[in-house]
Amino acid sequence: MPKIEPFMKGIGALYMLYLAFTVFRDKPKKEKTEESFLNPSSMFTGTIMQLVNVKVIIYGITSMTAFVLPNAQSNGGIILGILLLSVVGFLGTCTWALFGSLFQSIFTKYHKQTNLIMALLLVYCALMVLK
């Protein structure tokens, strides 16, 4: 829809600038020693949040419609495609968590520099959207 594209780009760019500001002023969180059921860092909360994770939903819809359904010759092919996409998604999540754990101490130690770099990258992306 070419008529609304400039408005949507503007809204997207403004949101990215808001995110850049939020990232820039963010500070490391104090670690809590107690493990509660609804703690944002708990395994339960993380698992439940994946059910409403937009990236996971878009990954599933896009992968199924672009790769699995056009190429599957039978129901077995569709099931195999679903299993393959699930394994790839799970491995991607595990990789994300592993690298997050490995770099957490570095990001915490250099939080000001990390936040500045991330905020500048978001500003750059917002400018590229408006191009």
N, C-alpha and C positions, 0 to 999 in steps of 0.2 A: 504494500500500500504506500505508494510514493508520497501521498499527501501528508501522512502522519509520521513518516520516517524522520524528518528533521526534529519534530517534537520528541519522539522517542529517543533519538540520539541525545538531545539536550537533557532529558530527564536522566538518562543513563550516565551522562557525563557529570551531572550535578551529584548523582548518587556516589559515583566514584570519588569525586572531590570530598564529599562528606566522609566517605570511608578513609580517604587519605588523612583528613584532619583527625579522625578518631584514632587511627593507627599511630599517627605522629605523637599524640598526647597520651597514649596508653602507657601504663607502667606495669612491671611484672607483678603478678598476684602473689600474695603470701600463701605459702603452702599450709594446708590444714592437715593435722595428724589424724583426725577422726575420719572414718569412712562411713558416710551415711548412704541410705538407700537411694535418695534423689540427688546426690552430689553430682555436679556437672562432669566431674572427672571419673565417675564410676563406670564400670563395664556395663551395668544394666542400662544406665542413662544413654551411654554411647550406642548401645545396640538398638534401643527404642528410637533414638534420633535418626537412625539410618532409614527407618520406615517413612520419614517425612523429608529426607535429604533430597533436595531438588536435583542435585548433580547425579545421584544414583537413579532417580526416575528418568531423567533425560538420557542418561547412558543406556538404560534398558530400552526405552522407546526407540531411540536412534539406532542402536545396534540391531534390534530386532527388525525394524523396518528397512534398514539399509543393507544388512548383511545376511541375516538368518532367513527371513521369510522369502526374499526373492531367489535364494539359492537352495532352499530345502526342497527335496523331492518327495518327502513323506513326513508323517508325524514323528517318526524316529529321528529324522534329520532335524526337525524343529527342537525336539527334546535334547539332542546332542548339542545343538547350537546354544540352547539355554544353559546347559551344564557348562559348556566352554566359556560362555560370557560370565557365568557365576564364578568360575575358577579365576578368570582373568581379573574380574572386579575384586575378588577376595585377596588375590596376590597384590593388586595395586593398593588396597587398603592396608595390608600388612607392611608393604614397603613404605608407605606414607607414615605409618606409626613407628616403624623402625628408625627411619631417618629423623623423625621428630624427636624420638628419645635420644638419639645420638647427638643431635645438634642443640638440644634444649639448654644445656649448660652454657654453650657458646652464645646462644641468643639471649639468655638471661644476663650473662656477664656484660655483653655489649648491646643491651636493649635500646639505648638511645640511637646508636649508629644503625642498628637493624631497622628500627622503626622509621628513621629518617629515609633510609634507602627504600623501604617498602612504600612509604608515603609518596616519595618522588616517582616511583614506578607507577603508582596509581594515578598521579597527576599526569604523567606522560601518556598513559592509556586513555585518560579522559580527553586529552588534547587530540589524540589520534582518532578517537570516536567522532569528534567534531570536524575533522578534516574533510 
